[in-house]
């Protein structure tokens, strides 16, 4: 009498493919860091560190671009976003590249003042050459 072999799927290649796909997605995924949209070279200062919460509004400004909440926008779109803020006491965190023209900074500050958003914090790098 002949023995019949059980027919089945060999799971080893399937598991190999699943692990390869898992590794691929882990390696190619982008990890967000503080929702930064722009590469900024912040000025240095001796100011003390302040805790930043998730519910705060982040505005980033460099020589050519502007971003709010990690998304690149135009000045008109920034104004629309600022209009929608209901809580006027909500902290606004502003990160400005040290090479930005003063005129662009004033334009952002004017928009914030226009919508009475006065709880403002300017972000800088820690001064490494501090002398005690």
DOPA-911406 format. One record per residue (C-alpha): chain; residue in three letters; z negated, y, x negated. Coordinates in steps of 0.2 Angstrom, whole numbers, plus 2048, in hexadecimal, padded with zeros to 3 digits. Each point is the difference from the previous one (the first is absolute). Layout:
N
chaine A residu ALA w Z v Y u X .
...
This chain:
132
chaine A residu UNK w 800 v 800 u 800 .
chaine A residu UNK w 805 v 811 u 7FA .
chaine A residu UNK w 7F3 v 80E u 7FF .
chaine A residu UNK w 805 v 810 u 808 .
chaine A residu UNK w 7FC v 810 u 7F6 .
chaine A residu UNK w 7F9 v 80E u 80A .
chaine A residu UNK w 80C v 80E u 800 .
chaine A residu UNK w 7F8 v 811 u 7FE .
chaine A residu UNK w 802 v 811 u 7F8 .
chaine A residu UNK w 7F9 v 802 u 7EF .
chaine A residu UNK w 7F5 v 810 u 801 .
chaine A residu UNK w 800 v 803 u 7ED .
chaine A residu UNK w 810 v 80B u 800 .
chaine A residu UNK w 7FB v 809 u 80F .
chaine A residu UNK w 7EF v 804 u 7F9 .
chaine A residu UNK w 809 v 806 u 7F0 .
chaine A residu UNK w 80B v 80C u 80A .
chaine A residu UNK w 7F1 v 807 u 809 .
chaine A residu UNK w 7F7 v 804 u 7F0 .
chaine A residu UNK w 80F v 808 u 7F8 .
chaine A residu UNK w 803 v 80B u 810 .
chaine A residu UNK w 7ED v 804 u 800 .
chaine A residu UNK w 801 v 805 u 7ED .
chaine A residu UNK w 810 v 80A u 803 .
chaine A residu UNK w 7F8 v 80A u 80E .
chaine A residu UNK w 7F0 v 803 u 7F6 .
chaine A residu UNK w 80A v 806 u 7F1 .
chaine A residu UNK w 80C v 80B u 809 .
chaine A residu UNK w 7F4 v 808 u 80C .
chaine A residu UNK w 7FB v 812 u 7FD .
chaine A residu UNK w 7EE v 804 u 800 .
chaine A residu UNK w 7FC v 812 u 806 .
chaine A residu UNK w 7F3 v 80A u 7F6 .
chaine A residu UNK w 7F8 v 80E u 80A .
chaine A residu UNK w 810 v 802 u 80A .
chaine A residu UNK w 809 v 80A u 7F3 .
chaine A residu UNK w 812 v 805 u 804 .
chaine A residu UNK w 803 v 80B u 7F1 .
chaine A residu UNK w 7FD v 7FE u 7ED .
chaine A residu UNK w 7F5 v 80F u 7FC .
chaine A residu UNK w 7F9 v 807 u 7F0 .
chaine A residu UNK w 7F0 v 808 u 806 .
chaine A residu UNK w 7F7 v 80E u 7F7 .
chaine A residu UNK w 7EF v 7FC u 7F8 .
chaine A residu UNK w 7F0 v 808 u 806 .
chaine A residu UNK w 7ED v 7FE u 7FE .
chaine A residu UNK w 7FD v 7FE u 812 .
chaine A residu UNK w 7F4 v 7F3 u 807 .
chaine A residu UNK w 808 v 7F0 u 809 .
chaine A residu UNK w 801 v 800 u 813 .
chaine A residu UNK w 801 v 7F0 u 80A .
chaine A residu UNK w 811 v 7FE u 80A .
chaine A residu UNK w 800 v 7F8 u 811 .
chaine A residu UNK w 80F v 7F7 u 808 .
chaine A residu UNK w 800 v 80C u 80F .
chaine A residu UNK w 804 v 80F u 7F5 .
chaine A residu UNK w 811 v 808 u 7FF .
chaine A residu UNK w 808 v 800 u 7EF .
chaine A residu UNK w 80E v 80C u 7FB .
chaine A residu UNK w 809 v 7FE u 7EF .
chaine A residu UNK w 80B v 80D u 7F8 .
chaine A residu UNK w 80B v 7FF u 7F1 .
chaine A residu UNK w 80E v 80B u 7F9 .
chaine A residu UNK w 80D v 7FA u 80C .
chaine A residu UNK w 7F8 v 7F5 u 80E .
chaine A residu UNK w 7F2 v 801 u 80C .
chaine A residu UNK w 7F6 v 7F1 u 809 .
chaine A residu UNK w 7F3 v 7FE u 80D .
chaine A residu UNK w 7F6 v 7F0 u 803 .
chaine A residu UNK w 80B v 7F7 u 7F3 .
chaine A residu UNK w 811 v 805 u 808 .
chaine A residu UNK w 80C v 80C u 7F9 .
chaine A residu UNK w 804 v 80E u 80C .
chaine A residu UNK w 808 v 811 u 800 .
chaine A residu UNK w 7F6 v 810 u 803 .
chaine A residu UNK w 805 v 800 u 812 .
chaine A residu UNK w 7FA v 7EF u 803 .
chaine A residu UNK w 7F0 v 804 u 7F7 .
chaine A residu UNK w 7FE v 80E u 80D .
chaine A residu UNK w 802 v 7F4 u 80E .
chaine A residu UNK w 7F4 v 7F4 u 7F9 .
chaine A residu UNK w 7F3 v 80D u 7FD .
chaine A residu UNK w 802 v 806 u 813 .
chaine A residu UNK w 7FB v 7EF u 806 .
chaine A residu UNK w 7EF v 800 u 7F7 .
chaine A residu UNK w 7F3 v 803 u 80E .
chaine A residu UNK w 7F0 v 800 u 7F6 .
chaine A residu UNK w 801 v 810 u 7F6 .
chaine A residu UNK w 7F1 v 7FB u 7F5 .
chaine A residu UNK w 809 v 7F1 u 7FA .
chaine A residu UNK w 801 v 800 u 7ED .
chaine A residu UNK w 811 v 804 u 7F8 .
chaine A residu UNK w 802 v 7F9 u 7EF .
chaine A residu UNK w 80E v 809 u 7F6 .
chaine A residu UNK w 807 v 7F9 u 7F0 .
chaine A residu UNK w 80B v 80C u 7F6 .
chaine A residu UNK w 809 v 7FD u 7F0 .
chaine A residu UNK w 7FC v 80C u 7F3 .
chaine A residu UNK w 812 v 805 u 7FD .
chaine A residu UNK w 803 v 805 u 812 .
chaine A residu UNK w 805 v 812 u 803 .
chaine A residu UNK w 7F3 v 80B u 808 .
chaine A residu UNK w 80C v 805 u 80E .
chaine A residu UNK w 800 v 7ED u 806 .
chaine A residu UNK w 7ED v 7FF u 800 .
chaine A residu UNK w 7FE v 810 u 80A .
chaine A residu UNK w 80D v 7FA u 80D .
chaine A residu UNK w 7F5 v 7F0 u 802 .
chaine A residu UNK w 7F0 v 80A u 801 .
chaine A residu UNK w 808 v 80C u 80D .
chaine A residu UNK w 804 v 7F2 u 80B .
chaine A residu UNK w 7EE v 7F9 u 7FF .
chaine A residu UNK w 7F9 v 811 u 804 .
chaine A residu UNK w 80D v 803 u 80E .
chaine A residu UNK w 7F8 v 7F0 u 809 .
chaine A residu UNK w 7EE v 805 u 7FC .
chaine A residu UNK w 7FE v 7F1 u 7F4 .
chaine A residu UNK w 7F3 v 807 u 7F4 .
chaine A residu UNK w 7F7 v 7F1 u 7FA .
chaine A residu UNK w 80A v 7FE u 7F0 .
chaine A residu UNK w 7FD v 7F7 u 7F0 .
chaine A residu UNK w 80C v 802 u 7F1 .
chaine A residu UNK w 801 v 7F0 u 7F5 .
chaine A residu UNK w 800 v 801 u 7ED .
chaine A residu UNK w 7FE v 7F3 u 7F2 .
chaine A residu UNK w 7EF v 7FF u 7F7 .
chaine A residu UNK w 7FF v 80B u 7F0 .
chaine A residu UNK w 800 v 7F4 u 7F2 .
chaine A residu UNK w 7FC v 80D u 7F2 .
chaine A residu UNK w 7F0 v 805 u 808 .
chaine A residu UNK w 7F3 v 808 u 7F3 .
chaine A residu UNK w 7EE v 7FE u 804 .
